[in-house]
Amino acid sequence: MTRCAVLGSPIAHSLSPAMHRAAYAALGLDWSYDAFEVGEDELRGFVASLGDDVRGLSLTMPLKRVALDLVDTVDPVAELIGAANTMLFEPDGSRSAHNTDVPGLVSAFAERGITVADSAVVLGGGATAASTLAALRGMRVSEVTVVVRDLGKTERLLDLAAELGLKTSVADFSQVEQIGGFDLCISTLPGGAVDAWADHFASVAPVVFDVAYHPWPTQLALSAHRIGTELLNGLDLLVHQATLQVEMMTGRSPAPLAAMRAAAREELDDREPA
């Protein structure tokens, strides 16, 4: 049996097993997909211990950077942003690292008919924000404002923005009242982190993408819904990046997006308190 898995720490919350198993069922594949708690210092040993029945790994935090040191080739997107969420094991014994977060975000917007934009505001300055900048460049966005909690931790993000050719400015949350007038607003912060400014950011753009998905809705989502702002959430991103992983790992395309989304939603519903 061909095996795949998702690795990270913590990992119990991951929806990847539900989505990938649903994909295998829809595709008629007798494959397995499991979740393993693996820390940053444990990844090298874990990968070395795997047999030749493993085809691919999904990687979540804190493994997305260290994975780049454990492969033979790195795709251009993963190399650019310094993070991979997918590792493939080839029949010849080589390994490759890929990033499906970036094209997954582009696909999530495209599903709503949004393929290009001029400007965006991005909330947060971490790894997801880096993927978001790369995705926005792919959508031909030219101007981005990044709003962070700590202005002293933006050097890497600004270097990436410069490499992408994005005209980028940085602000902190004390300046939010002066921030507005964008095509897109993307929050990469954990649910609850934007609550104090939810009403403001729900109104700064006609489309809001909140990467949170559990618990849902966030205050930002509620504010956006109340005023009629178009809203996407983290489940949209999660499913689209996972479909790309399935296609890469199985060689089958297109991946069964609807079945994977339904499985993820069912898994989330099962986690809700009775």
C-alpha positions as CSV (number, residue, x, y, z in Angstrom):
1,M,0.0,0.0,0.0
2,T,1.2,3.5,-0.8
3,R,1.5,5.7,2.2
4,C,1.3,9.5,2.7
5,A,1.0,11.6,5.9
6,V,0.9,15.0,7.5
7,L,3.6,16.0,10.0
8,G,3.7,18.9,12.4
9,S,3.5,19.9,16.0
10,P,0.8,20.2,17.2
11,I,-0.9,17.9,14.7
12,A,-4.1,16.6,16.3
13,H,-6.2,19.5,14.9
14,S,-5.2,18.8,11.3
15,L,-7.9,18.4,8.7
16,S,-5.5,16.9,6.2
17,P,-6.2,13.2,6.9
18,A,-10.0,13.8,6.4
19,M,-9.4,15.6,3.1
20,H,-6.7,13.3,1.6
21,R,-8.6,10.1,2.6
22,A,-11.7,11.5,1.0
23,A,-9.7,12.1,-2.2
24,Y,-8.3,8.6,-2.2
25,A,-11.8,7.2,-1.9
26,A,-13.2,9.3,-4.7
27,L,-10.2,8.4,-6.9
28,G,-10.5,4.7,-6.1
29,L,-7.0,4.5,-4.6
30,D,-6.1,2.0,-1.8
31,W,-3.7,4.5,-0.2
32,S,-3.3,5.4,3.5
33,Y,-2.8,8.9,5.0
34,D,-2.0,9.4,8.7
35,A,-0.9,12.2,11.0
36,F,2.3,12.2,13.0
37,E,3.5,14.5,15.8
38,V,6.9,15.6,14.6
39,G,9.0,18.5,15.9
40,E,11.5,20.5,14.1
41,D,14.5,18.6,15.6
42,E,12.8,15.3,14.8
43,L,12.1,15.7,11.1
44,R,15.4,14.6,9.7
45,G,15.3,11.3,11.6
46,F,11.6,10.7,10.8
47,V,12.2,11.2,7.0
48,A,15.3,8.9,7.1
49,S,13.2,6.2,8.8
50,L,10.6,6.0,6.0
51,G,10.3,3.1,3.7
52,D,10.0,3.1,-0.1
53,D,6.2,2.8,0.2
54,V,5.9,6.5,1.2
55,R,5.0,8.8,-1.7
56,G,4.4,12.2,0.0
57,L,4.3,14.2,3.1
58,S,2.2,17.3,4.0
59,L,4.1,19.6,6.3
60,T,2.7,22.1,8.7
61,M,4.4,24.3,11.4
62,P,7.1,24.2,12.5
63,L,8.5,22.1,9.7
64,K,8.1,24.3,6.6
65,R,11.5,25.8,6.7
66,V,13.7,23.0,8.0
67,A,12.2,20.7,5.3
68,L,14.1,22.6,2.6
69,D,17.4,21.2,4.0
70,L,16.2,17.6,3.6
71,V,15.5,17.4,-0.1
72,D,17.4,17.2,-3.4
73,T,15.3,19.8,-5.3
74,V,13.1,22.7,-4.2
75,D,10.4,24.3,-6.4
76,P,10.8,28.0,-7.2
77,V,8.0,29.2,-5.0
78,A,9.1,27.3,-1.9
79,E,12.7,28.5,-2.5
80,L,11.5,32.1,-2.9
81,I,9.5,32.3,0.3
82,G,11.7,29.9,2.2
83,A,8.9,27.5,3.2
84,A,7.6,24.1,1.8
85,N,4.4,22.4,2.8
86,T,4.9,19.3,0.6
87,M,7.6,16.7,0.3
88,L,7.5,14.2,-2.5
89,F,9.5,10.9,-2.6
90,E,10.4,9.9,-6.1
91,P,10.9,6.3,-7.4
92,D,14.6,7.0,-7.9
93,G,15.0,7.7,-4.2
94,S,15.2,11.5,-4.6
95,R,13.1,14.0,-2.6
96,S,11.6,17.3,-3.7
97,A,10.0,20.1,-1.7
98,H,7.1,22.2,-2.9
99,N,4.8,24.9,-1.7
100,T,1.0,24.6,-2.5
101,D,-0.1,27.3,-0.1
102,V,0.7,30.0,-2.7
103,P,-1.1,28.5,-5.7
104,G,-3.8,27.3,-3.3
105,L,-4.6,30.9,-2.2
106,V,-4.7,32.0,-5.9
107,S,-7.1,29.1,-6.6
108,A,-9.3,30.0,-3.7
109,F,-9.7,33.5,-5.0
110,A,-10.2,32.3,-8.5
111,E,-13.0,30.0,-7.4
112,R,-14.9,33.2,-6.5
113,G,-14.0,34.8,-9.8
114,I,-11.2,37.0,-8.4
115,T,-8.1,36.6,-10.5
116,V,-6.5,40.0,-10.6
117,A,-6.4,43.0,-8.3
118,D,-4.5,46.3,-7.9
119,S,-4.0,46.6,-4.1
120,A,-4.3,44.6,-0.9
121,V,-3.8,44.9,2.8
122,V,-2.3,41.9,4.6
123,L,-2.7,41.5,8.4
124,G,0.2,39.7,10.0
125,G,3.8,39.2,9.2
126,G,4.5,35.5,9.6
127,A,4.9,32.5,7.2
128,T,1.3,32.7,6.0
129,A,1.8,36.4,5.2
130,A,4.8,35.5,3.1
131,S,2.8,33.0,1.1
132,T,0.1,35.6,0.7
133,L,2.5,38.2,-0.8
134,A,3.7,35.6,-3.4
135,A,0.1,34.8,-4.2
136,L,-0.9,38.4,-4.6
137,R,2.0,39.0,-7.0
138,G,0.6,36.1,-9.0
139,M,-2.7,38.0,-9.1
140,R,-0.9,41.1,-10.5
141,V,-1.3,43.1,-7.3
142,S,1.2,45.9,-7.3
143,E,0.7,47.7,-4.0
144,V,0.4,46.1,-0.6
145,T,0.2,47.4,3.0
146,V,1.2,45.0,5.7
147,V,-0.2,45.6,9.2
148,V,1.8,43.9,12.0
149,R,1.8,43.8,15.7
150,D,5.6,44.3,15.9
151,L,7.3,46.6,13.4
152,G,10.7,45.2,14.4
153,K,10.0,41.8,12.9
154,T,9.2,42.7,9.3
155,E,12.7,42.6,7.7
156,R,12.3,39.2,6.1
157,L,8.8,40.0,4.8
158,L,10.0,43.3,3.3
159,D,13.0,41.6,1.6
160,L,10.5,39.1,0.0
161,A,8.2,41.9,-1.1
162,A,11.1,43.7,-2.8
163,E,12.2,40.4,-4.5
164,L,8.6,40.0,-5.7
165,G,8.5,43.6,-7.0
166,L,5.7,44.6,-4.8
167,K,5.4,48.2,-3.6
168,T,5.0,47.6,0.1
169,S,4.4,49.7,3.1
170,V,4.2,48.6,6.8
171,A,2.0,49.8,9.6
172,D,1.1,48.6,13.1
173,F,-2.3,48.4,14.6
174,S,-2.1,51.8,16.2
175,Q,-2.4,53.2,12.7
176,V,-5.4,51.3,11.5
177,E,-7.7,54.2,11.3
178,Q,-5.6,55.6,8.5
179,I,-5.6,52.4,6.5
180,G,-8.3,51.9,3.8
181,G,-9.3,51.8,0.2
182,F,-8.0,48.4,-1.0
183,D,-9.3,45.7,-3.4
184,L,-8.5,42.9,-1.1
185,C,-8.0,42.4,2.7
186,I,-6.3,39.2,3.9
187,S,-5.9,38.4,7.6
188,T,-3.2,35.8,8.3
189,L,-3.6,36.2,12.0
190,P,-5.1,33.7,14.4
191,G,-8.8,33.9,15.1
192,G,-9.4,36.6,17.8
193,A,-6.2,38.6,17.1
194,V,-8.1,41.1,14.9
195,D,-11.3,41.4,17.0
196,A,-10.6,44.9,18.3
197,W,-10.3,46.2,14.7
198,A,-12.8,43.8,13.0
199,D,-15.3,46.4,12.0
200,H,-12.6,48.6,10.4
201,F,-10.9,45.9,8.4
202,A,-14.2,44.4,7.3
203,S,-14.9,47.7,5.5
204,V,-11.5,48.5,4.0
205,A,-12.0,46.3,0.9
206,P,-14.9,44.7,-1.0
207,V,-13.4,41.2,-0.4
208,V,-12.0,39.9,2.9
209,F,-10.1,36.6,3.2
210,D,-9.7,35.5,6.8
211,V,-7.4,32.5,6.9
212,A,-8.9,31.3,10.3
213,Y,-11.4,28.5,10.1
214,H,-11.8,27.1,13.6
215,P,-13.5,28.4,15.6
216,W,-15.7,30.1,13.0
217,P,-17.0,32.6,12.5
218,T,-14.4,35.1,13.7
219,Q,-15.4,38.6,14.7
220,L,-13.9,39.8,11.4
221,A,-16.1,37.3,9.5
222,L,-19.2,38.5,11.4
223,S,-18.4,42.1,10.7
224,A,-17.8,41.4,7.0
225,H,-21.1,39.5,6.8
226,R,-23.0,42.2,8.5
227,I,-22.0,44.9,6.0
228,G,-22.2,42.6,2.9
229,T,-18.4,42.3,2.3
230,E,-17.5,39.2,0.2
231,L,-15.9,36.7,2.6
232,L,-13.5,33.7,2.2
233,N,-12.1,31.7,5.0
234,G,-9.2,29.4,5.9
235,L,-11.1,26.3,4.8
236,D,-11.1,27.7,1.2
237,L,-7.3,27.9,1.3
238,L,-6.9,24.6,3.1
239,V,-8.9,22.6,0.6
240,H,-7.3,24.2,-2.5
241,Q,-3.7,23.7,-1.3
242,A,-4.7,20.1,-0.4
243,T,-6.1,19.4,-3.8
244,L,-2.8,20.4,-5.3
245,Q,-0.9,18.1,-2.9
246,V,-3.2,15.2,-3.9
247,E,-2.6,15.9,-7.6
248,M,1.2,16.0,-7.0
249,M,1.3,12.8,-4.9
250,T,-1.1,10.7,-6.9
251,G,-0.5,12.0,-10.4
252,R,-4.3,12.2,-10.8
253,S,-5.9,15.5,-11.9
254,P,-8.2,17.1,-11.1
255,A,-8.4,16.2,-7.5
256,P,-12.0,15.8,-6.1
257,L,-12.4,19.3,-4.6
258,A,-16.0,18.9,-3.6
259,A,-15.4,15.6,-1.8
260,M,-12.4,17.0,0.0
261,R,-14.3,20.1,1.1
262,A,-17.2,18.1,2.3
263,A,-14.9,15.8,4.4
264,A,-13.2,18.8,6.0
265,R,-16.5,20.4,6.9
266,E,-17.8,17.2,8.3
267,E,-14.7,16.8,10.4
268,L,-15.1,20.4,11.7
269,D,-18.7,19.8,12.5
270,D,-17.8,16.6,14.5
271,R,-15.4,18.7,16.6
272,E,-18.1,21.3,17.6
273,P,-19.3,20.8,21.2
274,A,-22.7,19.2,21.4
